[in-house]
Amino acid sequence: MGKLTSTQTNFINRVTIQTPESVELELTLAGIGNRAYALLIDYIVLGLILLVFIIAWGVLSSQLLDLLDYFFGINDLRLWLLAIYLFITFSIYVGYFVLFETLWQGQTPGKRYGK
């Protein structure tokens, strides 16, 4: 395992990692402002995704309920649709960060744009 040292010069946090091959990697850490800006961008993108989903879900579920009530007389699906809606909304909220951190090498759109 490599050796990790941390230094702070001129209010810039830097981390130096020494690899087993004796190569030093110096990385600059993001400050609180950059992190807050990236999180703000992520929440705006996530909010837009959820807004599109909520509008689409509202239209599709109301049409489905009307269709099933008209043809089959089934009117008991409201709670099931609510449960499915809550599950999908939770999955989008949690999956947003997991998906981007996994596929974009640890970067969400906010981190990528906020550099």
PyRosetta script that sets phi, psi and omega in degrees:
from pyrosetta import init, pose_from_sequence

init()
pose = pose_from_sequence("MGKLTSTQTNFINRVTIQTPESVELELTLAGIGNRAYALLIDYIVLGLILLVFIIAWGVLSSQLLDLLDYFFGINDLRLWLLAIYLFITFSIYVGYFVLFETLWQGQTPGKRYGK")
pose.set_psi(1, 151.8)
pose.set_omega(1, -177.2)
pose.set_phi(2, -85.0)
pose.set_psi(2, 167.8)
pose.set_omega(2, 179.9)
pose.set_phi(3, -96.7)
pose.set_psi(3, 136.7)
pose.set_omega(3, -176.2)
pose.set_phi(4, -118.0)
pose.set_psi(4, 125.5)
pose.set_omega(4, 174.4)
pose.set_phi(5, -128.0)
pose.set_psi(5, 152.2)
pose.set_omega(5, -177.8)
pose.set_phi(6, -127.8)
pose.set_psi(6, 135.2)
pose.set_omega(6, 177.1)
pose.set_phi(7, -133.5)
pose.set_psi(7, 156.0)
pose.set_omega(7, 177.1)
pose.set_phi(8, -131.5)
pose.set_psi(8, 117.9)
pose.set_omega(8, 178.0)
pose.set_phi(9, -131.2)
pose.set_psi(9, 131.0)
pose.set_omega(9, 178.4)
pose.set_phi(10, 53.1)
pose.set_psi(10, 41.7)
pose.set_omega(10, 178.1)
pose.set_phi(11, 63.3)
pose.set_psi(11, 19.3)
pose.set_omega(11, 176.3)
pose.set_phi(12, -113.1)
pose.set_psi(12, 119.7)
pose.set_omega(12, 179.1)
pose.set_phi(13, -82.8)
pose.set_psi(13, 127.3)
pose.set_omega(13, 178.0)
pose.set_phi(14, -125.8)
pose.set_psi(14, 144.2)
pose.set_omega(14, 176.9)
pose.set_phi(15, -120.9)
pose.set_psi(15, 132.1)
pose.set_omega(15, 176.9)
pose.set_phi(16, -112.2)
pose.set_psi(16, 125.9)
pose.set_omega(16, 179.0)
pose.set_phi(17, -114.1)
pose.set_psi(17, 125.7)
pose.set_omega(17, 176.5)
pose.set_phi(18, -102.4)
pose.set_psi(18, 117.6)
pose.set_omega(18, -177.3)
pose.set_phi(19, -78.0)
pose.set_psi(19, 165.6)
pose.set_omega(19, 177.4)
pose.set_phi(20, -60.7)
pose.set_psi(20, -20.2)
pose.set_omega(20, 178.4)
pose.set_phi(21, -87.4)
pose.set_psi(21, 11.6)
pose.set_omega(21, -179.8)
pose.set_phi(22, 63.7)
pose.set_psi(22, 34.9)
pose.set_omega(22, 174.2)
pose.set_phi(23, -105.3)
pose.set_psi(23, 128.7)
pose.set_omega(23, 179.8)
pose.set_phi(24, -95.0)
pose.set_psi(24, 127.1)
pose.set_omega(24, 175.3)
pose.set_phi(25, -108.8)
pose.set_psi(25, 123.8)
pose.set_omega(25, 179.5)
pose.set_phi(26, -108.3)
pose.set_psi(26, 122.5)
pose.set_omega(26, -177.5)
pose.set_phi(27, -119.1)
pose.set_psi(27, 141.6)
pose.set_omega(27, 175.9)
pose.set_phi(28, -97.3)
pose.set_psi(28, 126.6)
pose.set_omega(28, -179.6)
pose.set_phi(29, -85.1)
pose.set_psi(29, 146.4)
pose.set_omega(29, 177.4)
pose.set_phi(30, -74.1)
pose.set_psi(30, 143.1)
pose.set_omega(30, 178.5)
pose.set_phi(31, -84.2)
pose.set_psi(31, -179.7)
pose.set_omega(31, -177.7)
pose.set_phi(32, -66.3)
pose.set_psi(32, -34.8)
pose.set_omega(32, 179.0)
pose.set_phi(33, -66.0)
pose.set_psi(33, -44.3)
pose.set_omega(33, 178.5)
pose.set_phi(34, -64.4)
pose.set_psi(34, -39.5)
pose.set_omega(34, 179.8)
pose.set_phi(35, -67.2)
pose.set_psi(35, -41.2)
pose.set_omega(35, 179.2)
pose.set_phi(36, -66.1)
pose.set_psi(36, -40.2)
pose.set_omega(36, 178.1)
pose.set_phi(37, -63.7)
pose.set_psi(37, -43.2)
pose.set_omega(37, 178.5)
pose.set_phi(38, -64.2)
pose.set_psi(38, -40.9)
pose.set_omega(38, 179.0)
pose.set_phi(39, -66.8)
pose.set_psi(39, -37.6)
pose.set_omega(39, 176.9)
pose.set_phi(40, -61.7)
pose.set_psi(40, -44.7)
pose.set_omega(40, 177.6)
pose.set_phi(41, -62.5)
pose.set_psi(41, -43.0)
pose.set_omega(41, 179.1)
pose.set_phi(42, -61.3)
pose.set_psi(42, -42.1)
pose.set_omega(42, -180.0)
pose.set_phi(43, -69.8)
pose.set_psi(43, -31.5)
pose.set_omega(43, 175.1)
pose.set_phi(44, -66.2)
pose.set_psi(44, -46.7)
pose.set_omega(44, 178.4)
pose.set_phi(45, -62.7)
pose.set_psi(45, -45.3)
pose.set_omega(45, 179.1)
pose.set_phi(46, -62.8)
pose.set_psi(46, -40.1)
pose.set_omega(46, 177.4)
pose.set_phi(47, -62.8)
pose.set_psi(47, -40.2)
pose.set_omega(47, 177.7)
pose.set_phi(48, -66.5)
pose.set_psi(48, -40.5)
pose.set_omega(48, 177.4)
pose.set_phi(49, -62.2)
pose.set_psi(49, -45.7)
pose.set_omega(49, 179.6)
pose.set_phi(50, -66.4)
pose.set_psi(50, -35.9)
pose.set_omega(50, 177.9)
pose.set_phi(51, -63.2)
pose.set_psi(51, -45.2)
pose.set_omega(51, 177.6)
pose.set_phi(52, -62.2)
pose.set_psi(52, -42.4)
pose.set_omega(52, 179.2)
pose.set_phi(53, -64.1)
pose.set_psi(53, -43.3)
pose.set_omega(53, -178.5)
pose.set_phi(54, -63.1)
pose.set_psi(54, -43.1)
pose.set_omega(54, 178.8)
pose.set_phi(55, -64.5)
pose.set_psi(55, -47.1)
pose.set_omega(55, 179.6)
pose.set_phi(56, -62.9)
pose.set_psi(56, -42.2)
pose.set_omega(56, 179.8)
pose.set_phi(57, -64.1)
pose.set_psi(57, -41.6)
pose.set_omega(57, 179.2)
pose.set_phi(58, -61.3)
pose.set_psi(58, -44.7)
pose.set_omega(58, 179.7)
pose.set_phi(59, -66.8)
pose.set_psi(59, -49.0)
pose.set_omega(59, -176.8)
pose.set_phi(60, -67.3)
pose.set_psi(60, -40.4)
pose.set_omega(60, -178.4)
pose.set_phi(61, -70.3)
pose.set_psi(61, -37.0)
pose.set_omega(61, 177.6)
pose.set_phi(62, -67.2)
pose.set_psi(62, -38.1)
pose.set_omega(62, 176.8)
pose.set_phi(63, -66.2)
pose.set_psi(63, -40.2)
pose.set_omega(63, 179.1)
pose.set_phi(64, -64.6)
pose.set_psi(64, -43.4)
pose.set_omega(64, 178.8)
pose.set_phi(65, -63.5)
pose.set_psi(65, -42.7)
pose.set_omega(65, 177.7)
pose.set_phi(66, -64.1)
pose.set_psi(66, -41.9)
pose.set_omega(66, -179.1)
pose.set_phi(67, -65.0)
pose.set_psi(67, -46.7)
pose.set_omega(67, 180.0)
pose.set_phi(68, -67.4)
pose.set_psi(68, -35.4)
pose.set_omega(68, 177.9)
pose.set_phi(69, -69.0)
pose.set_psi(69, -39.2)
pose.set_omega(69, -178.2)
pose.set_phi(70, -69.1)
pose.set_psi(70, -46.9)
pose.set_omega(70, -174.4)
pose.set_phi(71, -86.1)
pose.set_psi(71, -38.4)
pose.set_omega(71, -172.0)
pose.set_phi(72, -116.9)
pose.set_psi(72, -8.7)
pose.set_omega(72, -178.5)
pose.set_phi(73, 72.4)
pose.set_psi(73, 19.0)
pose.set_omega(73, 179.9)
pose.set_phi(74, -87.6)
pose.set_psi(74, 122.6)
pose.set_omega(74, -178.4)
pose.set_phi(75, -131.9)
pose.set_psi(75, 17.6)
pose.set_omega(75, -174.4)
pose.set_phi(76, -105.7)
pose.set_psi(76, 18.9)
pose.set_omega(76, -173.8)
pose.set_phi(77, -96.8)
pose.set_psi(77, 0.1)
pose.set_omega(77, -175.3)
pose.set_phi(78, -61.2)
pose.set_psi(78, -43.3)
pose.set_omega(78, 180.0)
pose.set_phi(79, -69.5)
pose.set_psi(79, -35.0)
pose.set_omega(79, 176.4)
pose.set_phi(80, -66.3)
pose.set_psi(80, -42.2)
pose.set_omega(80, 178.2)
pose.set_phi(81, -65.7)
pose.set_psi(81, -35.9)
pose.set_omega(81, 176.2)
pose.set_phi(82, -64.9)
pose.set_psi(82, -42.8)
pose.set_omega(82, 179.0)
pose.set_phi(83, -64.1)
pose.set_psi(83, -42.3)
pose.set_omega(83, 178.1)
pose.set_phi(84, -64.6)
pose.set_psi(84, -41.7)
pose.set_omega(84, 178.5)
pose.set_phi(85, -60.1)
pose.set_psi(85, -46.6)
pose.set_omega(85, -179.9)
pose.set_phi(86, -64.4)
pose.set_psi(86, -39.2)
pose.set_omega(86, 178.5)
pose.set_phi(87, -64.9)
pose.set_psi(87, -44.5)
pose.set_omega(87, -179.5)
pose.set_phi(88, -67.3)
pose.set_psi(88, -40.5)
pose.set_omega(88, 178.4)
pose.set_phi(89, -62.3)
pose.set_psi(89, -44.5)
pose.set_omega(89, 176.7)
pose.set_phi(90, -62.0)
pose.set_psi(90, -41.8)
pose.set_omega(90, -179.9)
pose.set_phi(91, -64.4)
pose.set_psi(91, -38.9)
pose.set_omega(91, 177.3)
pose.set_phi(92, -65.5)
pose.set_psi(92, -44.9)
pose.set_omega(92, -177.5)
pose.set_phi(93, -63.0)
pose.set_psi(93, -45.9)
pose.set_omega(93, -179.3)
pose.set_phi(94, -78.1)
pose.set_psi(94, -41.2)
pose.set_omega(94, -176.0)
pose.set_phi(95, -68.5)
pose.set_psi(95, -24.2)
pose.set_omega(95, 179.2)
pose.set_phi(96, -56.3)
pose.set_psi(96, -53.4)
pose.set_omega(96, -177.4)
pose.set_phi(97, -70.4)
pose.set_psi(97, -40.7)
pose.set_omega(97, 179.9)
pose.set_phi(98, -63.7)
pose.set_psi(98, -44.8)
pose.set_omega(98, -178.3)
pose.set_phi(99, -62.8)
pose.set_psi(99, -50.5)
pose.set_omega(99, -177.6)
pose.set_phi(100, -70.0)
pose.set_psi(100, -37.1)
pose.set_omega(100, 177.5)
pose.set_phi(101, -64.2)
pose.set_psi(101, -32.2)
pose.set_omega(101, -179.2)
pose.set_phi(102, -80.0)
pose.set_psi(102, -47.9)
pose.set_omega(102, -172.7)
pose.set_phi(103, -82.0)
pose.set_psi(103, -28.6)
pose.set_omega(103, -176.6)
pose.set_phi(104, -106.7)
pose.set_psi(104, 32.7)
pose.set_omega(104, 176.9)
pose.set_phi(105, 51.2)
pose.set_psi(105, 51.0)
pose.set_omega(105, 174.7)
pose.set_phi(106, 83.2)
pose.set_psi(106, 13.5)
pose.set_omega(106, -179.2)
pose.set_phi(107, -120.4)
pose.set_psi(107, 132.3)
pose.set_omega(107, 170.0)
pose.set_phi(108, -93.0)
pose.set_psi(108, 170.0)
pose.set_omega(108, 177.2)
pose.set_phi(109, -57.0)
pose.set_psi(109, -35.4)
pose.set_omega(109, 178.0)
pose.set_phi(110, -65.1)
pose.set_psi(110, -42.5)
pose.set_omega(110, 178.4)
pose.set_phi(111, -66.8)
pose.set_psi(111, -39.0)
pose.set_omega(111, -178.5)
pose.set_phi(112, -69.4)
pose.set_psi(112, -42.3)
pose.set_omega(112, -179.0)
pose.set_phi(113, -76.9)
pose.set_psi(113, -31.3)
pose.set_omega(113, -175.3)
pose.set_phi(114, -78.1)
pose.set_psi(114, -0.2)
pose.set_omega(114, -178.8)
pose.set_phi(115, -67.1)
pose.dump_pdb("model.pdb")
